[in-house]
Amino acid sequence: MLIRGAQREYRTWTLDSRYWDGFAPRDDDIIIAAAPKCGTTWMQQIVSSLVFLDAQVRALSAVSPWVEARFRFTADESSSAMARLPNRRFLKTHLPVDGLPLYDQVKYIHVARDGRDAVLSMHNHYTGFSDAQVARFDSIGREDPVVGRPYETPPADPAAYFRQWVEATPKRALVEGPPGPHFFDLEAGYWAERKRPNFLLVHYADLSGDLEAEMRRIADFLDIGVDDQHWPSLVRAARFESMKAAGDHLMPNTKMMFAEGSRRFFHQGVTGRWRAILSAEDLALYERRSSEALSPSLARWLEGGRTQAGDPRLASD
């Protein structure tokens, strides 16, 4: 049953939330939602292993489509891709929660990461696009009046990009264009839904710290039973090193998107890289923006995850 429809429309060079108008939910659907570079692909691989109960490498774009990715297909093609999936569906989105329809029979997994790590990973991602991919973004931008301009290439210096990102103050409107949903707004939105029984919040740091424990928690949430003998292979398949080694098969679209292919997409997969790049002044900017945009409990959880800050469902703010 529909809890509520989408409350806001988002359109950028990469996404168009109107594609979700063609979503016809099934009772066992799973939606994996995260800001870019916060562990979306990692969660897709985890859920793939759990849904299929094997460690086989599958092209994630084929079994877990990114619904609103307007640079890959049209809205009709997106709807057809969802409808054709014969297995239990696990769909990807980078939209804020207010850009999605909410259904009580659908399970939502939100993956989060320390914003300082996420933005540096975004910089590596956004500066690695191939010329053909940038040309595709340019075309989308020029044709969509909400976007209205070519793709904006980020500065080469990651610290400069960080400052541009942390100081951005997007306008809140019913229809939002580029540069896109902001990290802090997106995280605050999912945090507000954290106590719904069909929502699970997972953190990158917890996945890094104890992958098997988090995978077991995810399996319980999805009502998937796994024999003990299968756990070692499923966990190995979801480790960063395994995913990077299988990158060309797991993410075949990266061959066109990035000049360096999947090697660029699967970059380092570490936490705390910001410590070697950001200055004290940069970190003060982040702390100020975080305190303005996030509740204290959400800020603590984004910094260290459930292991450090506790279960998000139990947080009072």
Summary of the structure (lengths in Angstrom):
residues: 317
radius of gyration: 18.5
end to end distance: 27.7
largest distance: 54.2
contacts: 1003
relative contact order: 0.17
helix: 50%
strand: 11%
